[in-house]
Amino acid sequence: MLCLFAPATFANEDASEPNVKKSKNDICHDKSSRSYKRTKNYTPYETIKECLASGGRLPKK
């Protein structure tokens, strides 16, 4: 039995985009971020709050 305790990291976008993507540089991008669509290697999160709690940060403006 395989159990995963951390969010999976995806190399490619799939049909259902996550609400928030945390990049390999630990930047949390929600769908309003200019870099959201360009972020290809990411860890998905449901909310910005969850992403920030995992050690991510907001993008610089």
mmCIF file of the N, C-alpha and C atoms, coordinates in Angstrom:
data_MODEL
# 
_entry.id   MODEL 
# 
loop_
_atom_site.group_PDB 
_atom_site.id 
_atom_site.type_symbol 
_atom_site.label_atom_id 
_atom_site.label_alt_id 
_atom_site.label_comp_id 
_atom_site.label_asym_id 
_atom_site.label_entity_id 
_atom_site.label_seq_id 
_atom_site.pdbx_PDB_ins_code 
_atom_site.Cartn_x 
_atom_site.Cartn_y 
_atom_site.Cartn_z 
_atom_site.occupancy 
_atom_site.B_iso_or_equiv 
_atom_site.pdbx_formal_charge 
_atom_site.auth_seq_id 
_atom_site.auth_comp_id 
_atom_site.auth_asym_id 
_atom_site.auth_atom_id 
_atom_site.pdbx_PDB_model_num 
ATOM 1   N N  . MET A 1 1  ? 0.851  -1.185 0.000   1.00 0.00 ? 1  MET A N  1 
ATOM 2   C CA . MET A 1 1  ? 0.000  0.000  0.000   1.00 0.00 ? 1  MET A CA 1 
ATOM 3   C C  . MET A 1 1  ? 0.892  1.242  0.000   1.00 0.00 ? 1  MET A C  1 
ATOM 4   N N  . LEU A 1 2  ? 0.620  2.140  -0.882  1.00 0.00 ? 2  LEU A N  1 
ATOM 5   C CA . LEU A 1 2  ? 1.399  3.365  -1.020  1.00 0.00 ? 2  LEU A CA 1 
ATOM 6   C C  . LEU A 1 2  ? 0.604  4.530  -0.450  1.00 0.00 ? 2  LEU A C  1 
ATOM 7   N N  . CYS A 1 3  ? 1.196  5.251  0.482   1.00 0.00 ? 3  CYS A N  1 
ATOM 8   C CA . CYS A 1 3  ? 0.539  6.415  1.087   1.00 0.00 ? 3  CYS A CA 1 
ATOM 9   C C  . CYS A 1 3  ? 1.404  7.639  0.839   1.00 0.00 ? 3  CYS A C  1 
ATOM 10  N N  . LEU A 1 4  ? 0.788  8.698  0.431   1.00 0.00 ? 4  LEU A N  1 
ATOM 11  C CA . LEU A 1 4  ? 1.498  9.955  0.215   1.00 0.00 ? 4  LEU A CA 1 
ATOM 12  C C  . LEU A 1 4  ? 1.007  10.965 1.240   1.00 0.00 ? 4  LEU A C  1 
ATOM 13  N N  . PHE A 1 5  ? 1.950  11.609 1.909   1.00 0.00 ? 5  PHE A N  1 
ATOM 14  C CA . PHE A 1 5  ? 1.580  12.567 2.942   1.00 0.00 ? 5  PHE A CA 1 
ATOM 15  C C  . PHE A 1 5  ? 1.806  14.008 2.518   1.00 0.00 ? 5  PHE A C  1 
ATOM 16  N N  . ALA A 1 6  ? 2.485  14.211 1.416   1.00 0.00 ? 6  ALA A N  1 
ATOM 17  C CA . ALA A 1 6  ? 2.740  15.559 0.915   1.00 0.00 ? 6  ALA A CA 1 
ATOM 18  C C  . ALA A 1 6  ? 2.034  15.718 -0.423  1.00 0.00 ? 6  ALA A C  1 
ATOM 19  N N  . PRO A 1 7  ? 1.677  16.947 -0.792  1.00 0.00 ? 7  PRO A N  1 
ATOM 20  C CA . PRO A 1 7  ? 1.052  17.151 -2.101  1.00 0.00 ? 7  PRO A CA 1 
ATOM 21  C C  . PRO A 1 7  ? 1.985  16.691 -3.219  1.00 0.00 ? 7  PRO A C  1 
ATOM 22  N N  . ALA A 1 8  ? 1.404  16.166 -4.257  1.00 0.00 ? 8  ALA A N  1 
ATOM 23  C CA . ALA A 1 8  ? 2.200  15.697 -5.397  1.00 0.00 ? 8  ALA A CA 1 
ATOM 24  C C  . ALA A 1 8  ? 2.733  16.881 -6.189  1.00 0.00 ? 8  ALA A C  1 
ATOM 25  N N  . THR A 1 9  ? 3.863  16.707 -6.811  1.00 0.00 ? 9  THR A N  1 
ATOM 26  C CA . THR A 1 9  ? 4.425  17.722 -7.687  1.00 0.00 ? 9  THR A CA 1 
ATOM 27  C C  . THR A 1 9  ? 4.165  17.290 -9.119  1.00 0.00 ? 9  THR A C  1 
ATOM 28  N N  . PHE A 1 10 ? 3.635  18.186 -9.924  1.00 0.00 ? 10 PHE A N  1 
ATOM 29  C CA . PHE A 1 10 ? 3.284  17.870 -11.294 1.00 0.00 ? 10 PHE A CA 1 
ATOM 30  C C  . PHE A 1 10 ? 4.227  18.566 -12.257 1.00 0.00 ? 10 PHE A C  1 
ATOM 31  N N  . ALA A 1 11 ? 4.682  17.844 -13.258 1.00 0.00 ? 11 ALA A N  1 
ATOM 32  C CA . ALA A 1 11 ? 5.568  18.422 -14.261 1.00 0.00 ? 11 ALA A CA 1 
ATOM 33  C C  . ALA A 1 11 ? 4.770  19.080 -15.371 1.00 0.00 ? 11 ALA A C  1 
ATOM 34  N N  . ASN A 1 12 ? 3.568  18.625 -15.607 1.00 0.00 ? 12 ASN A N  1 
ATOM 35  C CA . ASN A 1 12 ? 2.742  19.167 -16.690 1.00 0.00 ? 12 ASN A CA 1 
ATOM 36  C C  . ASN A 1 12 ? 1.367  19.523 -16.168 1.00 0.00 ? 12 ASN A C  1 
ATOM 37  N N  . GLU A 1 13 ? 0.754  20.463 -16.842 1.00 0.00 ? 13 GLU A N  1 
ATOM 38  C CA . GLU A 1 13 ? -0.599 20.836 -16.486 1.00 0.00 ? 13 GLU A CA 1 
ATOM 39  C C  . GLU A 1 13 ? -1.552 19.748 -16.952 1.00 0.00 ? 13 GLU A C  1 
ATOM 40  N N  . ASP A 1 14 ? -2.600 19.497 -16.174 1.00 0.00 ? 14 ASP A N  1 
ATOM 41  C CA . ASP A 1 14 ? -3.612 18.561 -16.625 1.00 0.00 ? 14 ASP A CA 1 
ATOM 42  C C  . ASP A 1 14 ? -4.900 19.314 -16.862 1.00 0.00 ? 14 ASP A C  1 
ATOM 43  N N  . ALA A 1 15 ? -5.971 18.599 -17.170 1.00 0.00 ? 15 ALA A N  1 
ATOM 44  C CA . ALA A 1 15 ? -7.235 19.231 -17.538 1.00 0.00 ? 15 ALA A CA 1 
ATOM 45  C C  . ALA A 1 15 ? -7.805 20.084 -16.405 1.00 0.00 ? 15 ALA A C  1 
ATOM 46  N N  . SER A 1 16 ? -7.638 19.667 -15.173 1.00 0.00 ? 16 SER A N  1 
ATOM 47  C CA . SER A 1 16 ? -8.163 20.449 -14.052 1.00 0.00 ? 16 SER A CA 1 
ATOM 48  C C  . SER A 1 16 ? -7.014 21.154 -13.343 1.00 0.00 ? 16 SER A C  1 
ATOM 49  N N  . GLU A 1 17 ? -6.925 22.433 -13.549 1.00 0.00 ? 17 GLU A N  1 
ATOM 50  C CA . GLU A 1 17 ? -5.859 23.245 -12.960 1.00 0.00 ? 17 GLU A CA 1 
ATOM 51  C C  . GLU A 1 17 ? -6.123 23.442 -11.468 1.00 0.00 ? 17 GLU A C  1 
ATOM 52  N N  . PRO A 1 18 ? -5.080 23.412 -10.644 1.00 0.00 ? 18 PRO A N  1 
ATOM 53  C CA . PRO A 1 18 ? -5.262 23.679 -9.215  1.00 0.00 ? 18 PRO A CA 1 
ATOM 54  C C  . PRO A 1 18 ? -5.541 25.163 -8.982  1.00 0.00 ? 18 PRO A C  1 
ATOM 55  N N  . ASN A 1 19 ? -6.128 25.486 -7.850  1.00 0.00 ? 19 ASN A N  1 
ATOM 56  C CA . ASN A 1 19 ? -6.389 26.890 -7.514  1.00 0.00 ? 19 ASN A CA 1 
ATOM 57  C C  . ASN A 1 19 ? -5.094 27.658 -7.298  1.00 0.00 ? 19 ASN A C  1 
ATOM 58  N N  . VAL A 1 20 ? -4.102 26.985 -6.711  1.00 0.00 ? 20 VAL A N  1 
ATOM 59  C CA . VAL A 1 20 ? -2.821 27.621 -6.397  1.00 0.00 ? 20 VAL A CA 1 
ATOM 60  C C  . VAL A 1 20 ? -1.694 26.680 -6.790  1.00 0.00 ? 20 VAL A C  1 
ATOM 61  N N  . LYS A 1 21 ? -0.648 27.254 -7.388  1.00 0.00 ? 21 LYS A N  1 
ATOM 62  C CA . LYS A 1 21 ? 0.551  26.493 -7.742  1.00 0.00 ? 21 LYS A CA 1 
ATOM 63  C C  . LYS A 1 21 ? 1.723  27.074 -6.965  1.00 0.00 ? 21 LYS A C  1 
ATOM 64  N N  . LYS A 1 22 ? 2.473  26.204 -6.267  1.00 0.00 ? 22 LYS A N  1 
ATOM 65  C CA . LYS A 1 22 ? 3.712  26.656 -5.615  1.00 0.00 ? 22 LYS A CA 1 
ATOM 66  C C  . LYS A 1 22 ? 4.867  26.208 -6.492  1.00 0.00 ? 22 LYS A C  1 
ATOM 67  N N  . SER A 1 23 ? 5.600  27.178 -7.007  1.00 0.00 ? 23 SER A N  1 
ATOM 68  C CA . SER A 1 23 ? 6.705  26.888 -7.918  1.00 0.00 ? 23 SER A CA 1 
ATOM 69  C C  . SER A 1 23 ? 7.877  26.258 -7.178  1.00 0.00 ? 23 SER A C  1 
ATOM 70  N N  . LYS A 1 24 ? 8.847  25.765 -7.950  1.00 0.00 ? 24 LYS A N  1 
ATOM 71  C CA . LYS A 1 24 ? 10.046 25.171 -7.342  1.00 0.00 ? 24 LYS A CA 1 
ATOM 72  C C  . LYS A 1 24 ? 10.843 26.207 -6.556  1.00 0.00 ? 24 LYS A C  1 
ATOM 73  N N  . ASN A 1 25 ? 10.558 27.488 -6.779  1.00 0.00 ? 25 ASN A N  1 
ATOM 74  C CA . ASN A 1 25 ? 11.196 28.578 -6.024  1.00 0.00 ? 25 ASN A CA 1 
ATOM 75  C C  . ASN A 1 25 ? 10.358 29.000 -4.820  1.00 0.00 ? 25 ASN A C  1 
ATOM 76  N N  . ASP A 1 26 ? 9.342  28.189 -4.481  1.00 0.00 ? 26 ASP A N  1 
ATOM 77  C CA . ASP A 1 26 ? 8.464  28.428 -3.326  1.00 0.00 ? 26 ASP A CA 1 
ATOM 78  C C  . ASP A 1 26 ? 7.631  29.698 -3.441  1.00 0.00 ? 26 ASP A C  1 
ATOM 79  N N  . ILE A 1 27 ? 7.239  30.046 -4.658  1.00 0.00 ? 27 ILE A N  1 
ATOM 80  C CA . ILE A 1 27 ? 6.360  31.193 -4.874  1.00 0.00 ? 27 ILE A CA 1 
ATOM 81  C C  . ILE A 1 27 ? 4.957  30.665 -5.135  1.00 0.00 ? 27 ILE A C  1 
ATOM 82  N N  . CYS A 1 28 ? 3.981  31.180 -4.387  1.00 0.00 ? 28 CYS A N  1 
ATOM 83  C CA . CYS A 1 28 ? 2.588  30.749 -4.505  1.00 0.00 ? 28 CYS A CA 1 
ATOM 84  C C  . CYS A 1 28 ? 1.867  31.609 -5.543  1.00 0.00 ? 28 CYS A C  1 
ATOM 85  N N  . HIS A 1 29 ? 1.389  30.970 -6.605  1.00 0.00 ? 29 HIS A N  1 
ATOM 86  C CA . HIS A 1 29 ? 0.682  31.666 -7.680  1.00 0.00 ? 29 HIS A CA 1 
ATOM 87  C C  . HIS A 1 29 ? -0.767 31.210 -7.711  1.00 0.00 ? 29 HIS A C  1 
ATOM 88  N N  . ASP A 1 30 ? -1.699 32.160 -7.490  1.00 0.00 ? 30 ASP A N  1 
ATOM 89  C CA . ASP A 1 30 ? -3.097 31.805 -7.692  1.00 0.00 ? 30 ASP A CA 1 
ATOM 90  C C  . ASP A 1 30 ? -3.461 32.157 -9.127  1.00 0.00 ? 30 ASP A C  1 
ATOM 91  N N  . LYS A 1 31 ? -4.701 31.909 -9.514  1.00 0.00 ? 31 LYS A N  1 
ATOM 92  C CA . LYS A 1 31 ? -5.097 32.086 -10.914 1.00 0.00 ? 31 LYS A CA 1 
ATOM 93  C C  . LYS A 1 31 ? -5.041 33.537 -11.378 1.00 0.00 ? 31 LYS A C  1 
ATOM 94  N N  . SER A 1 32 ? -4.952 34.488 -10.442 1.00 0.00 ? 32 SER A N  1 
ATOM 95  C CA . SER A 1 32 ? -4.843 35.898 -10.838 1.00 0.00 ? 32 SER A CA 1 
ATOM 96  C C  . SER A 1 32 ? -3.390 36.333 -11.044 1.00 0.00 ? 32 SER A C  1 
ATOM 97  N N  . SER A 1 33 ? -2.450 35.478 -10.707 1.00 0.00 ? 33 SER A N  1 
ATOM 98  C CA . SER A 1 33 ? -1.027 35.799 -10.860 1.00 0.00 ? 33 SER A CA 1 
ATOM 99  C C  . SER A 1 33 ? -0.631 35.815 -12.332 1.00 0.00 ? 33 SER A C  1 
ATOM 100 N N  . ARG A 1 34 ? 0.227  36.760 -12.703 1.00 0.00 ? 34 ARG A N  1 
ATOM 101 C CA . ARG A 1 34 ? 0.701  36.835 -14.093 1.00 0.00 ? 34 ARG A CA 1 
ATOM 102 C C  . ARG A 1 34 ? 1.503  35.598 -14.482 1.00 0.00 ? 34 ARG A C  1 
ATOM 103 N N  . SER A 1 35 ? 2.106  34.944 -13.507 1.00 0.00 ? 35 SER A N  1 
ATOM 104 C CA . SER A 1 35 ? 2.953  33.777 -13.788 1.00 0.00 ? 35 SER A CA 1 
ATOM 105 C C  . SER A 1 35 ? 2.228  32.440 -13.645 1.00 0.00 ? 35 SER A C  1 
ATOM 106 N N  . TYR A 1 36 ? 0.943  32.460 -13.298 1.00 0.00 ? 36 TYR A N  1 
ATOM 107 C CA . TYR A 1 36 ? 0.208  31.210 -13.061 1.00 0.00 ? 36 TYR A CA 1 
ATOM 108 C C  . TYR A 1 36 ? 0.299  30.245 -14.246 1.00 0.00 ? 36 TYR A C  1 
ATOM 109 N N  . LYS A 1 37 ? -0.041 30.699 -15.428 1.00 0.00 ? 37 LYS A N  1 
ATOM 110 C CA . LYS A 1 37 ? -0.054 29.817 -16.605 1.00 0.00 ? 37 LYS A CA 1 
ATOM 111 C C  . LYS A 1 37 ? 1.344  29.379 -17.022 1.00 0.00 ? 37 LYS A C  1 
ATOM 112 N N  . ARG A 1 38 ? 2.355  30.187 -16.723 1.00 0.00 ? 38 ARG A N  1 
ATOM 113 C CA . ARG A 1 38 ? 3.736  29.827 -17.082 1.00 0.00 ? 38 ARG A CA 1 
ATOM 114 C C  . ARG A 1 38 ? 4.365  28.855 -16.097 1.00 0.00 ? 38 ARG A C  1 
ATOM 115 N N  . THR A 1 39 ? 3.768  28.706 -14.921 1.00 0.00 ? 39 THR A N  1 
ATOM 116 C CA . THR A 1 39 ? 4.329  27.820 -13.900 1.00 0.00 ? 39 THR A CA 1 
ATOM 117 C C  . THR A 1 39 ? 3.987  26.379 -14.255 1.00 0.00 ? 39 THR A C  1 
ATOM 118 N N  . LYS A 1 40 ? 5.008  25.622 -14.664 1.00 0.00 ? 40 LYS A N  1 
ATOM 119 C CA . LYS A 1 40 ? 4.805  24.249 -15.141 1.00 0.00 ? 40 LYS A CA 1 
ATOM 120 C C  . LYS A 1 40 ? 5.200  23.203 -14.107 1.00 0.00 ? 40 LYS A C  1 
ATOM 121 N N  . ASN A 1 41 ? 6.260  23.431 -13.344 1.00 0.00 ? 41 ASN A N  1 
ATOM 122 C CA . ASN A 1 41 ? 6.696  22.504 -12.296 1.00 0.00 ? 41 ASN A CA 1 
ATOM 123 C C  . ASN A 1 41 ? 6.242  23.081 -10.966 1.00 0.00 ? 41 ASN A C  1 
ATOM 124 N N  . TYR A 1 42 ? 5.244  22.455 -10.349 1.00 0.00 ? 42 TYR A N  1 
ATOM 125 C CA . TYR A 1 42 ? 4.622  23.040 -9.175  1.00 0.00 ? 42 TYR A CA 1 
ATOM 126 C C  . TYR A 1 42 ? 4.050  21.981 -8.245  1.00 0.00 ? 42 TYR A C  1 
ATOM 127 N N  . THR A 1 43 ? 3.738  22.436 -7.038  1.00 0.00 ? 43 THR A N  1 
ATOM 128 C CA . THR A 1 43 ? 2.973  21.647 -6.079  1.00 0.00 ? 43 THR A CA 1 
ATOM 129 C C  . THR A 1 43 ? 1.609  22.317 -5.985  1.00 0.00 ? 43 THR A C  1 
ATOM 130 N N  . PRO A 1 44 ? 0.517  21.575 -6.178  1.00 0.00 ? 44 PRO A N  1 
ATOM 131 C CA . PRO A 1 44 ? -0.815 22.175 -6.161  1.00 0.00 ? 44 PRO A CA 1 
ATOM 132 C C  . PRO A 1 44 ? -1.363 22.362 -4.740  1.00 0.00 ? 44 PRO A C  1 
ATOM 133 N N  . TYR A 1 45 ? -2.123 23.427 -4.555  1.00 0.00 ? 45 TYR A N  1 
ATOM 134 C CA . TYR A 1 45 ? -2.798 23.698 -3.286  1.00 0.00 ? 45 TYR A CA 1 
ATOM 135 C C  . TYR A 1 45 ? -4.198 24.200 -3.584  1.00 0.00 ? 45 TYR A C  1 
ATOM 136 N N  . GLU A 1 46 ? -5.086 24.018 -2.622  1.00 0.00 ? 46 GLU A N  1 
ATOM 137 C CA . GLU A 1 46 ? -6.456 24.511 -2.757  1.00 0.00 ? 46 GLU A CA 1 
ATOM 138 C C  . GLU A 1 46 ? -6.533 26.015 -2.508  1.00 0.00 ? 46 GLU A C  1 
ATOM 139 N N  . THR A 1 47 ? -5.726 26.513 -1.558  1.00 0.00 ? 47 THR A N  1 
ATOM 140 C CA . THR A 1 47 ? -5.803 27.926 -1.188  1.00 0.00 ? 47 THR A CA 1 
ATOM 141 C C  . THR A 1 47 ? -4.411 28.538 -1.045  1.00 0.00 ? 47 THR A C  1 
ATOM 142 N N  . ILE A 1 48 ? -4.358 29.857 -1.160  1.00 0.00 ? 48 ILE A N  1 
ATOM 143 C CA . ILE A 1 48 ? -3.111 30.592 -0.920  1.00 0.00 ? 48 ILE A CA 1 
ATOM 144 C C  . ILE A 1 48 ? -2.660 30.367 0.520   1.00 0.00 ? 48 ILE A C  1 
ATOM 145 N N  . LYS A 1 49 ? -3.603 30.347 1.445   1.00 0.00 ? 49 LYS A N  1 
ATOM 146 C CA . LYS A 1 49 ? -3.268 30.155 2.858   1.00 0.00 ? 49 LYS A CA 1 
ATOM 147 C C  . LYS A 1 49 ? -2.522 28.835 3.065   1.00 0.00 ? 49 LYS A C  1 
ATOM 148 N N  . GLU A 1 50 ? -2.989 27.756 2.432   1.00 0.00 ? 50 GLU A N  1 
ATOM 149 C CA . GLU A 1 50 ? -2.314 26.452 2.538   1.00 0.00 ? 50 GLU A CA 1 
ATOM 150 C C  . GLU A 1 50 ? -0.910 26.522 1.938   1.00 0.00 ? 50 GLU A C  1 
ATOM 151 N N  . CYS A 1 51 ? -0.780 27.192 0.813   1.00 0.00 ? 51 CYS A N  1 
ATOM 152 C CA . CYS A 1 51 ? 0.513  27.321 0.147   1.00 0.00 ? 51 CYS A CA 1 
ATOM 153 C C  . CYS A 1 51 ? 1.493  28.101 1.023   1.00 0.00 ? 51 CYS A C  1 
ATOM 154 N N  . LEU A 1 52 ? 1.038  29.203 1.584   1.00 0.00 ? 52 LEU A N  1 
ATOM 155 C CA . LEU A 1 52 ? 1.894  30.011 2.456   1.00 0.00 ? 52 LEU A CA 1 
ATOM 156 C C  . LEU A 1 52 ? 2.297  29.229 3.708   1.00 0.00 ? 52 LEU A C  1 
ATOM 157 N N  . ALA A 1 53 ? 1.363  28.452 4.263   1.00 0.00 ? 53 ALA A N  1 
ATOM 158 C CA . ALA A 1 53 ? 1.647  27.652 5.458   1.00 0.00 ? 53 ALA A CA 1 
ATOM 159 C C  . ALA A 1 53 ? 2.690  26.571 5.180   1.00 0.00 ? 53 ALA A C  1 
ATOM 160 N N  . SER A 1 54 ? 2.832  26.179 3.918   1.00 0.00 ? 54 SER A N  1 
ATOM 161 C CA . SER A 1 54 ? 3.803  25.144 3.554   1.00 0.00 ? 54 SER A CA 1 
ATOM 162 C C  . SER A 1 54 ? 5.206  25.716 3.336   1.00 0.00 ? 54 SER A C  1 
ATOM 163 N N  . GLY A 1 55 ? 5.346  27.028 3.527   1.00 0.00 ? 55 GLY A N  1 
ATOM 164 C CA . GLY A 1 55 ? 6.655  27.654 3.349   1.00 0.00 ? 55 GLY A CA 1 
ATOM 165 C C  . GLY A 1 55 ? 6.767  28.502 2.100   1.00 0.00 ? 55 GLY A C  1 
ATOM 166 N N  . GLY A 1 56 ? 5.674  28.631 1.361   1.00 0.00 ? 56 GLY A N  1 
ATOM 167 C CA . GLY A 1 56 ? 5.683  29.462 0.161   1.00 0.00 ? 56 GLY A CA 1 
ATOM 168 C C  . GLY A 1 56 ? 5.557  30.939 0.495   1.00 0.00 ? 56 GLY A C  1 
ATOM 169 N N  . ARG A 1 57 ? 5.730  31.767 -0.530  1.00 0.00 ? 57 ARG A N  1 
ATOM 170 C CA . ARG A 1 57 ? 5.575  33.218 -0.364  1.00 0.00 ? 57 ARG A CA 1 
ATOM 171 C C  . ARG A 1 57 ? 4.793  33.763 -1.548  1.00 0.00 ? 57 ARG A C  1 
ATOM 172 N N  . LEU A 1 58 ? 4.271  34.958 -1.384  1.00 0.00 ? 58 LEU A N  1 
ATOM 173 C CA . LEU A 1 58 ? 3.552  35.616 -2.472  1.00 0.00 ? 58 LEU A CA 1 
ATOM 174 C C  . LEU A 1 58 ? 4.542  36.162 -3.491  1.00 0.00 ? 58 LEU A C  1 
ATOM 175 N N  . PRO A 1 59 ? 4.127  36.283 -4.757  1.00 0.00 ? 59 PRO A N  1 
ATOM 176 C CA . PRO A 1 59 ? 5.022  36.865 -5.763  1.00 0.00 ? 59 PRO A CA 1 
ATOM 177 C C  . PRO A 1 59 ? 5.258  38.347 -5.480  1.00 0.00 ? 59 PRO A C  1 
ATOM 178 N N  . LYS A 1 60 ? 6.426  38.831 -5.874  1.00 0.00 ? 60 LYS A N  1 
ATOM 179 C CA . LYS A 1 60 ? 6.700  40.267 -5.781  1.00 0.00 ? 60 LYS A CA 1 
ATOM 180 C C  . LYS A 1 60 ? 5.920  40.952 -6.881  1.00 0.00 ? 60 LYS A C  1 
ATOM 181 N N  . LYS A 1 61 ? 5.449  42.152 -6.612  1.00 0.00 ? 61 LYS A N  1 
ATOM 182 C CA . LYS A 1 61 ? 4.640  42.870 -7.607  1.00 0.00 ? 61 LYS A CA 1 
ATOM 183 C C  . LYS A 1 61 ? 5.496  43.732 -8.484  1.00 0.00 ? 61 LYS A C  1 
# 
